[in-house]
Amino acid sequence: MKKENSISRRSFLKSSALAGALGAIGTGSTVGVLTSCGGGESANATKPLKEPGTYYVPELPDLATDGKELKAGVIGCGGRGSGAAFNFLNAANGVTIVALGDTFQERVDDLAKKLKDEKGIDVPADKRFVGLDAYKQVIDSGVDVVIVATPPVFRPVHFQYATEKGKHSFLEKPICVDPVGYRTIMATAKQAAAKNLCVVTGTQRHHQRSYVESYKKIMEGLIGEITGGTVYWNQNMLWYRDRQPGWNDCEYMIKDWVNWKWLSGDHIVEQHVHNIDVFTWFSGLKPVKADNFSVDFTMENGIHMHSMCRQIDGCANNVSEFIQGTKGSWSSDTMEIKDLAGNVIWKYDSEAEKANFKQTDPYTLEHVNWINCIRGGKQIEQASETAISNMAAIMGRESAYTGTETTWDAMTASALDYTPKDLNLGKMDMSGFVVPVPGKPIDKK
């Protein structure tokens, strides 16, 4: 039966296109545009989850505003570090890279060559630093900002030193792999805020216009109170490095870092943190407990988020987020909000974004926002928010490894530290790197 207040398909599509265009160019709420067509409940009756002005929404122009020249140092010159370096350079005029650091010489030289060939930037040999302490040399080399993209285990120490030296930081995610690293990040974040330093993290969905507009709609109350959700990062095997003749223990592990728990935090921390982060960001909640690897997260107000991640070749893939509310739901698969009857009441218009903006890459837009905050004197500190998402992922990982339920209070206070005690660029004690078996503590054979 056709409802009296239903809208025609043509009217709906017309309204959706207009709403998407308005949302994409950031002109304000589009709820009224959609609901007024149906003659039903007024948009003004929608109760917002948060009042406008009480939550952060980044400005996302194509290019950062011109201003003070910024000299950057890159710490970690592998694939993501190289990518972030070019994202930074593409985000603004008047920015350059003057120093590079990595554990390995070939990584530094490869990025230096790429910068020279593609951007005409010549990083001199005396500003190319190699070794486990290269981060200090980069930070001390006269840079204004640092791009930190080493394997995640090193992130807390690098952020700490950069903050001590008064440098603005871009921290690729994840930013910690264990509770000790989490506490270091949280303490350093407070120091960075006190120094009015700008810290942006590589959770790029916070700078992806479709996610930002979806977040705004949910804050405006379009799906009602959040009651739960599901988040996924299921994919094929990412990559691995076979050990080559002549590689010592540390070199092998760092070059294969994504597959070593102490370096990456495992898949749930290294990649799935993005999806967990979307739920903690949209809901404003952190988990109080977690159970298993297909993780049942119980959030602070008692609602549940189901989290699932894996890397297995030949299986169905799914990297997405879904959030359920009392009035409707949102899915990142389609960037749509539906009411409880399954009707689409809002959809992000990616075509309108393409028509109104030249820059649509969130990896570049996060640098646009970072540079704008630095040049405009607008303090931003994302490390503590990202650390909460990281800790949620750590809770899930530890629950899966041990077969026991983990809690926020216990994990944040834990002495668990995955950094090897004998860390050096040579032979290491490999006996501690064992495959965990749920229900069997590591100290029992």
C-alpha positions in Angstrom: 0.0 0.0 0.0 1.2 3.4 -0.9 1.7 5.7 2.1 0.0 9.1 2.0 3.2 10.9 2.9 5.4 9.0 0.6 7.4 11.0 -2.1 7.6 10.1 -5.7 10.8 8.6 -7.1 11.3 11.6 -9.3 10.9 14.0 -6.5 13.2 11.9 -4.3 15.9 11.7 -6.8 15.7 15.4 -7.5 15.9 16.2 -3.8 18.7 13.7 -3.3 20.8 15.3 -6.0 20.2 18.8 -4.6 20.9 17.6 -1.0 24.1 15.8 -2.1 25.4 18.9 -3.9 24.6 21.1 -0.9 26.4 18.6 1.4 29.4 18.2 -0.9 30.0 21.9 -1.0 29.4 22.4 2.7 26.6 24.9 2.7 24.8 23.4 5.7 22.1 21.0 6.6 20.1 19.3 3.9 17.6 17.5 6.2 15.0 20.2 5.5 15.3 19.8 1.7 14.5 16.1 2.0 11.8 16.0 4.6 9.9 19.0 3.3 9.1 17.0 0.1 7.1 14.4 2.0 5.1 16.8 4.1 5.8 14.7 7.1 7.8 15.4 10.3 9.6 18.7 10.2 13.3 18.7 10.1 13.2 21.1 13.1 11.7 18.3 15.2 14.8 16.2 14.7 16.8 16.1 17.9 20.5 16.5 17.3 23.0 14.2 18.9 25.3 17.1 19.4 24.6 20.8 19.0 26.4 22.6 16.1 29.7 24.0 17.2 30.3 21.4 19.9 32.0 18.9 17.5 34.9 19.3 15.1 34.3 19.5 11.4 37.4 20.3 9.2 37.5 22.8 6.5 38.4 21.0 3.3 39.3 23.3 0.4 41.3 22.0 -2.5 44.5 23.7 -1.4 45.8 25.1 1.9 45.8 28.9 2.3 49.2 30.5 1.4 51.3 31.5 4.3 54.6 30.9 6.1 56.9 28.5 4.3 57.0 25.1 6.0 60.0 22.9 5.9 59.2 19.2 6.5 61.3 16.2 7.5 60.1 12.7 6.6 60.7 9.9 9.2 60.1 6.6 7.5 60.7 6.6 3.7 58.9 3.5 2.7 55.7 3.3 0.7 53.4 5.2 3.1 56.1 7.7 4.0 56.8 8.4 0.4 53.1 8.7 -0.3 52.6 11.1 2.7 55.6 13.2 1.5 53.9 13.8 -1.9 50.5 14.4 -0.2 52.1 17.1 1.8 53.7 18.7 -1.2 50.5 18.6 -3.2 48.5 20.1 -0.3 49.9 23.7 -0.4 52.2 26.2 -2.0 55.3 27.2 -0.1 56.0 23.8 1.4 59.1 21.7 0.9 60.9 18.7 2.3 64.5 19.3 3.6 65.4 16.1 5.5 64.8 12.4 5.3 65.3 9.5 7.7 64.9 5.8 7.7 66.4 2.6 9.1 67.8 1.7 5.7 69.9 3.7 3.3 68.1 2.5 0.2 64.8 3.8 1.4 66.2 7.2 2.0 67.9 7.3 -1.4 64.8 6.0 -3.2 62.6 8.8 -1.8 65.4 11.4 -2.4 65.5 10.4 -6.1 61.8 10.5 -6.4 61.6 14.0 -4.9 64.3 15.2 -7.3 62.8 13.6 -10.4 59.2 14.5 -9.8 59.3 17.7 -7.7 62.7 19.1 -8.3 63.5 19.0 -4.6 67.1 18.1 -3.9 67.6 16.8 -0.4 71.4 17.0 0.2 73.4 14.0 1.4 74.0 15.6 4.8 70.2 15.8 5.4 69.7 12.1 4.7 69.8 10.1 7.9 70.0 6.4 8.4 69.5 4.1 11.4 67.2 3.5 14.4 68.0 7.0 15.7 67.6 8.8 12.4 64.4 10.3 13.7 66.3 12.5 16.1 68.6 13.7 13.4 65.7 14.6 11.2 63.8 16.5 13.9 67.0 18.3 14.9 67.9 19.3 11.3 66.0 22.6 11.3 62.5 21.4 10.1 59.2 23.1 11.1 57.1 19.9 10.8 57.6 16.2 10.7 55.8 13.4 8.8 56.1 10.2 10.9 55.5 7.1 8.8 57.8 4.4 10.3 56.4 1.0 11.4 53.9 1.9 14.1 55.8 0.6 17.1 58.2 3.5 16.8 55.4 6.2 16.6 55.1 7.0 20.3 58.8 7.7 20.8 59.1 9.7 17.6 56.0 11.8 18.5 57.4 12.3 22.0 60.7 13.6 20.7 59.1 15.8 18.0 56.9 17.4 20.6 59.7 18.0 23.0 61.5 19.9 20.2 58.4 21.9 19.4 57.6 20.4 16.0 54.1 20.0 14.4 53.5 16.3 13.7 51.7 14.3 11.1 51.4 10.8 12.5 50.5 8.0 10.1 48.1 5.5 11.7 48.2 3.4 13.8 50.0 5.4 16.5 50.6 2.7 19.0 50.6 -1.1 19.2 50.5 -1.7 23.0 49.4 -0.1 26.2 52.8 1.4 27.0 52.7 3.1 23.6 49.2 4.2 24.2 50.1 5.9 27.5 53.1 7.6 25.8 50.8 9.0 23.1 48.2 10.3 25.5 50.8 12.0 27.6 52.6 13.5 24.6 49.3 14.7 23.1 48.7 16.8 26.3 52.2 18.3 25.9 51.5 19.1 22.2 48.3 20.8 23.1 50.0 22.9 25.8 52.6 24.0 23.3 49.9 24.9 20.7 51.3 22.4 18.2 49.2 21.0 15.4 48.9 17.2 15.3 47.0 15.4 12.6 46.9 11.6 12.2 46.5 9.3 9.2 42.9 8.3 9.9 42.0 9.9 6.6 38.3 9.2 6.8 38.2 12.2 9.1 39.2 14.2 6.0 37.1 12.4 3.4 34.2 14.6 2.5 31.7 11.7 2.2 32.5 10.6 5.8 32.6 14.1 7.1 29.2 14.9 5.6 27.8 11.6 6.9 29.1 12.4 10.4 27.4 15.8 10.3 24.0 14.3 9.3 24.3 11.8 12.1 25.2 14.5 14.6 22.1 16.4 13.3 20.0 13.4 14.5 19.1 11.9 11.1 19.4 8.3 12.4 18.4 9.1 16.0 20.3 7.7 18.9 23.1 5.3 17.9 22.2 1.8 19.1 25.0 -0.3 17.6 27.0 -1.1 14.5 29.3 -3.4 12.6 32.7 -2.6 11.1 34.7 -4.7 8.7 38.2 -5.0 7.2 38.1 -8.4 5.4 40.6 -8.6 2.5 43.1 -10.8 0.7 46.6 -11.1 2.1 48.2 -7.7 2.0 51.9 -8.4 1.4 55.0 -10.1 2.9 58.7 -10.1 2.4 60.7 -13.3 2.1 63.9 -13.2 4.1 66.9 -12.6 1.8 70.5 -13.9 2.3 72.4 -11.4 4.3 69.5 -9.9 6.1 70.0 -9.9 9.9 67.1 -10.6 12.3 66.0 -6.9 12.8 66.4 -6.0 9.1 64.2 -8.9 8.1 61.5 -8.1 10.6 61.4 -4.3 9.8 61.3 -4.9 6.1 58.4 -7.4 6.7 57.0 -5.2 9.4 53.3 -5.6 8.6 53.4 -9.3 9.5 55.1 -8.9 12.9 52.9 -8.1 15.9 55.5 -6.0 17.7 56.0 -3.7 14.7 52.5 -3.4 13.2 50.2 -4.4 16.0 48.6 -7.1 13.7 46.0 -6.5 11.1 43.3 -5.4 13.6 45.5 -2.5 14.8 47.4 -1.7 11.6 44.4 -1.5 9.2 41.1 -2.4 10.9 41.7 0.5 13.2 40.2 2.7 10.4 36.8 1.1 10.7 36.8 0.9 14.5 37.8 4.6 14.5 34.7 5.5 12.4 32.5 4.0 15.0 34.3 5.6 18.0 34.3 8.9 16.1 30.6 8.9 15.1 29.4 7.6 18.4 31.8 9.5 20.7 32.2 6.3 22.7 35.1 4.1 23.7 34.7 0.4 24.5 34.6 -0.9 28.1 35.3 -4.5 27.1 36.1 -6.7 24.1 35.7 -10.4 23.4 37.4 -12.4 20.7 38.9 -11.6 17.2 35.6 -11.3 15.6 35.2 -8.8 18.3 32.1 -8.0 20.3 32.8 -4.5 21.7 30.6 -3.4 24.5 30.6 0.4 24.5 30.4 2.8 27.4 26.6 3.2 27.3 26.0 -0.6 26.8 25.5 -0.7 23.1 27.5 -3.2 21.0 29.7 -2.8 18.0 30.7 -5.9 16.1 34.1 -5.9 14.5 35.5 -8.3 12.0 38.8 -8.4 10.2 41.0 -10.9 8.4 43.5 -11.3 5.5 42.8 -14.6 3.6 43.2 -15.0 -0.1 40.2 -16.2 -2.1 37.5 -15.0 0.3 34.8 -12.4 0.0 36.1 -8.9 0.8 34.4 -6.2 2.8 35.9 -3.0 4.1 33.0 -0.9 5.5 31.1 0.5 8.4 27.4 0.3 9.4 25.8 2.2 12.2 22.3 1.6 13.5 20.2 4.2 15.2 16.7 4.5 16.7 15.4 6.3 13.6 17.5 4.8 10.8 20.9 3.6 9.7 24.0 4.7 7.8 26.3 2.6 5.6 29.7 3.6 4.3 29.2 1.1 1.4 26.7 3.4 -0.2 27.1 6.6 1.8 23.4 6.5 2.4 21.1 7.1 5.4 17.9 5.0 5.5 14.9 5.3 7.8 13.6 2.3 9.6 11.4 1.3 6.7 14.5 1.1 4.4 13.8 4.3 2.5 16.9 6.4 1.5 16.5 9.8 3.2 20.0 11.1 2.5 22.8 10.1 0.1 26.2 11.7 -0.4 26.6 12.9 -3.9 30.2 12.1 -5.0 29.5 13.5 -8.5 28.7 16.9 -6.9 32.0 16.7 -5.0 33.9 16.1 -8.2 32.1 19.0 -9.9 32.8 21.4 -7.0 36.3 20.4 -6.0 39.5 19.6 -7.8 41.1 17.8 -4.8 39.1 14.7 -3.6 41.9 12.6 -2.2 41.5 12.4 1.6 45.2 11.5 2.0 46.0 15.0 0.6 43.1 16.7 2.3 44.4 15.7 5.7 47.6 17.6 4.9 45.5 20.5 3.6 43.8 20.7 7.0 47.1 20.2 8.9 48.8 23.0 7.0 45.8 25.4 7.3 45.7 24.8 11.1 49.5 25.5 11.4 49.4 28.7 9.2 46.1 29.9 10.7 47.2 29.3 14.3 44.3 26.9 14.9 45.4 24.3 17.3 44.4 20.8 16.4 45.3 17.6 18.3 44.0 14.3 16.9 46.5 12.0 18.5 44.5 11.3 21.7 41.3 10.6 19.7 43.2 8.2 17.4 44.8 6.6 20.4 41.4 5.6 21.7 40.6 3.8 18.5 44.0 2.2 18.6 43.4 1.0 22.2 40.1 -0.5 21.1 41.9 -2.5 18.4 44.6 -3.6 21.0 41.8 -4.8 23.3 40.3 -6.9 20.5 43.7 -8.3 19.6 44.6 -9.3 23.1 41.2 -10.9 23.6 41.7 -13.0 20.5 45.3 -14.0 21.4 44.4 -15.0 25.0 40.8 -16.2 24.6 39.7 -14.1 27.5 37.6 -11.0 27.8 39.6 -7.7 28.0 38.5 -4.5 29.6 39.4 -0.9 28.9 40.6 -0.2 32.5 42.8 -3.3 32.6 44.3 -2.8 29.2 45.1 0.9 29.6 46.8 0.2 32.8 48.7 -2.9 31.5 52.5 -3.1 31.5 52.3 -4.9 28.1 55.1 -3.6 25.9 55.9 -5.3 22.6 59.2 -3.5 21.9 62.0 -6.1 22.0 64.4 -5.5 24.9 67.4 -6.3 22.7 66.3 -4.1 19.8 69.4 -3.5 17.5 70.3 -3.7 13.9 71.7 -7.2 14.1 71.0 -10.6 15.6 68.1 -10.7 18.1 66.6 -13.3 20.4 63.8 -14.7 18.1 62.5 -17.2 20.7 59.9 -14.8 22.0 58.2 -14.4 18.7 55.6 -17.2 18.9 52.2 -17.7 17.5 49.6 -17.2 20.2 47.0 -19.9 21.0 43.8 -18.7 22.7 43.4 -20.2 26.1 47.1 -21.1 26.4 49.3 -18.5 28.1 52.6 -17.9 26.3 54.6 -18.9 29.4 53.1 -22.4 29.3 54.4 -24.8 26.7 
